[in-house]
Amino acid sequence: MKPLTFRSLTLMLMAIAFATNQKSHAASLQVGSIPPDAGLTGEHGGMLDGKTWDYREFLGRVQLIFYVDPDEREKGEALEDRLKVEHFPVEDVHSSAVINMAATGLPNFMIGMSLSSKQKKFPHATYAKDFSRQLVKTWGLQDDAYNFIILDRKGTVAYVKSGKLTDDEIDRIVTKIKALIAAK
């Protein structure tokens, strides 16, 4: 067996880096795909009542999933305000706000108090915590960001976006949600 040269070692490390990058890219949610199990249970997170958060629990309804770093929440305020105005029927649309707890320096108890307050204000929405960046790892969502996903009634990704949304994007999102509701 030949000893590794600096060149062959460098090539091997570059190949590993490329494969790792390809793997993380392949895990990104794509329109038309079905998201894998998120694993938000136990020490990884879950709903406020301690139960597992699983998008599949809400199949049959159009799902709006907000995956948010608390430090980036203002990037979604325009979308959230617009969705409130639309008053989508709860039997057709379900919202889940999943908080990326690992992406912030804010104390968990403060975030928990805020989420409990929001849960009372919006009882038809689901609030969950992600303590270990599970949706970043399993869904390829952006860390330290505001992510928004729409799933159709069967759980297929119909829209995914990270970062601040423009007014035109928000209009297209509302149109998409209405079309998905109509496509019973």
C-alpha positions as CSV (number, residue, x, y, z in Angstrom):
1,M,0.0,0.0,0.0
2,K,1.4,3.4,-1.0
3,P,1.7,6.1,1.6
4,L,-0.7,9.1,1.2
5,T,0.9,12.0,-0.5
6,F,-0.1,15.6,0.3
7,R,-1.8,15.8,-3.1
8,S,-3.8,12.6,-2.7
9,L,-4.8,13.6,0.9
10,T,-5.9,17.0,-0.4
11,L,-7.9,15.4,-3.2
12,M,-9.5,13.0,-0.7
13,L,-10.5,15.8,1.6
14,M,-11.9,17.8,-1.3
15,A,-14.0,14.8,-2.3
16,I,-15.4,14.4,1.2
17,A,-16.2,18.1,1.4
18,F,-18.0,17.9,-1.9
19,A,-20.0,14.8,-0.9
20,T,-20.9,16.4,2.4
21,N,-22.1,19.6,0.6
22,Q,-24.1,17.5,-1.9
23,K,-25.7,15.6,1.0
24,S,-26.9,18.7,2.8
25,H,-28.1,20.3,-0.5
26,A,-30.0,17.1,-1.3
27,A,-31.8,17.3,2.0
28,S,-33.3,20.7,1.2
29,L,-37.0,20.7,0.8
30,Q,-38.0,21.0,-2.9
31,V,-41.5,21.9,-4.3
32,G,-43.2,18.6,-5.1
33,S,-41.3,16.6,-2.4
34,I,-42.6,15.0,0.8
35,P,-40.7,16.2,3.9
36,P,-39.1,13.5,6.0
37,D,-40.0,13.0,9.6
38,A,-38.8,16.0,11.6
39,G,-38.1,14.2,14.8
40,L,-39.3,17.0,17.1
41,T,-39.8,14.9,20.2
42,G,-38.1,14.5,23.6
43,E,-34.8,16.4,24.0
44,H,-35.0,17.6,20.4
45,G,-38.2,19.6,21.0
46,G,-41.9,19.2,20.4
47,M,-45.2,21.0,21.0
48,L,-45.7,23.3,24.1
49,D,-47.5,20.5,25.9
50,G,-44.5,18.2,25.4
51,K,-46.1,16.0,22.7
52,T,-44.3,15.3,19.5
53,W,-44.7,17.8,16.7
54,D,-45.3,16.0,13.4
55,Y,-46.7,17.7,10.3
56,R,-48.4,14.5,9.3
57,E,-50.8,15.0,12.2
58,F,-52.4,17.8,10.1
59,L,-52.7,16.0,6.7
60,G,-55.9,16.8,5.0
61,R,-55.5,20.5,5.5
62,V,-53.2,23.0,3.8
63,Q,-50.3,23.6,6.2
64,L,-48.5,26.8,6.7
65,I,-45.3,26.1,8.6
66,F,-43.2,28.9,10.0
67,Y,-39.7,27.9,11.1
68,V,-38.2,30.9,12.8
69,D,-35.1,32.0,14.6
70,P,-36.6,34.4,17.3
71,D,-34.0,37.0,16.4
72,E,-35.4,37.0,12.7
73,R,-39.1,37.0,13.4
74,E,-39.6,40.6,12.1
75,K,-38.8,39.3,8.6
76,G,-42.2,37.5,8.5
77,E,-44.4,40.2,10.1
78,A,-45.8,41.4,6.7
79,L,-46.7,37.8,5.8
80,E,-48.3,37.1,9.2
81,D,-50.3,40.3,9.1
82,R,-51.6,39.5,5.6
83,L,-52.5,35.9,6.6
84,K,-54.5,37.3,9.6
85,V,-56.5,39.5,7.3
86,E,-57.4,36.5,5.0
87,H,-59.1,34.5,7.7
88,F,-58.6,31.2,6.1
89,P,-61.0,28.5,7.5
90,V,-59.4,26.4,10.2
91,E,-61.0,23.2,8.7
92,D,-59.0,23.9,5.5
93,V,-55.7,25.5,6.8
94,H,-53.5,24.7,9.7
95,S,-50.6,26.9,10.9
96,S,-47.6,25.6,12.8
97,A,-44.9,27.9,14.2
98,V,-41.8,26.0,15.0
99,I,-39.2,28.0,16.9
100,N,-35.5,27.3,16.3
101,M,-34.5,27.6,20.0
102,A,-30.8,26.8,19.2
103,A,-30.5,29.8,16.9
104,T,-30.9,32.5,19.6
105,G,-29.3,33.7,22.8
106,L,-32.7,34.5,24.3
107,P,-33.4,32.5,27.4
108,N,-35.7,29.5,26.8
109,F,-38.1,30.5,29.6
110,M,-38.7,33.9,27.9
111,I,-39.5,32.3,24.5
112,G,-41.7,29.7,26.3
113,M,-43.7,32.4,28.0
114,S,-44.1,34.3,24.7
115,L,-45.2,31.1,22.9
116,S,-47.7,30.2,25.6
117,S,-49.2,33.7,25.3
118,K,-49.5,33.3,21.5
119,Q,-51.0,29.8,21.9
120,K,-53.8,31.4,24.0
121,K,-54.3,34.2,21.4
122,F,-54.3,31.8,18.4
123,P,-55.7,28.5,19.8
124,H,-56.1,26.9,16.3
125,A,-52.3,27.2,15.6
126,T,-49.7,24.8,16.8
127,Y,-46.6,26.1,18.5
128,A,-43.5,23.9,18.8
129,K,-39.9,24.2,19.9
130,D,-36.8,22.8,18.1
131,F,-33.9,22.6,20.6
132,S,-31.4,20.9,18.3
133,R,-32.0,22.4,14.8
134,Q,-33.8,19.3,13.6
135,L,-35.6,21.0,10.7
136,V,-32.3,22.5,9.6
137,K,-30.8,19.0,9.6
138,T,-33.7,17.0,8.2
139,W,-35.4,19.5,6.0
140,G,-32.4,21.6,4.9
141,L,-34.0,24.8,6.2
142,Q,-31.8,27.8,6.8
143,D,-30.4,28.2,10.3
144,D,-30.6,31.7,11.9
145,A,-33.4,32.6,9.5
146,Y,-37.1,33.0,8.9
147,N,-38.4,30.1,6.9
148,F,-41.9,29.6,5.5
149,I,-43.3,26.4,4.0
150,I,-46.6,25.5,2.5
151,L,-47.7,21.9,2.3
152,D,-50.7,20.8,0.3
153,R,-53.4,18.5,1.9
154,K,-51.3,15.4,1.1
155,G,-48.2,16.8,2.8
156,T,-46.4,17.7,-0.5
157,V,-44.2,20.8,-0.5
158,A,-46.1,23.5,-2.5
159,Y,-43.8,26.5,-1.5
160,V,-40.6,27.1,0.5
161,K,-38.8,30.3,1.1
162,S,-36.1,31.5,3.6
163,G,-35.7,35.2,4.4
164,K,-37.9,38.3,4.1
165,L,-40.7,38.1,1.6
166,T,-41.6,40.9,-0.8
167,D,-45.1,42.2,-1.2
168,D,-45.3,40.4,-4.6
169,E,-44.2,37.1,-3.0
170,I,-46.9,37.5,-0.3
171,D,-49.6,38.1,-2.9
172,R,-48.4,34.9,-4.7
173,I,-48.5,33.0,-1.4
174,V,-52.1,34.0,-0.7
175,T,-53.1,33.1,-4.2
176,K,-51.4,29.7,-3.8
177,I,-53.1,29.0,-0.5
178,K,-56.5,29.9,-2.0
179,A,-55.8,27.5,-4.9
180,L,-54.8,24.7,-2.6
181,I,-57.9,25.2,-0.5
182,A,-60.1,25.0,-3.6
183,A,-58.3,21.9,-4.8
184,K,-60.1,19.6,-2.3
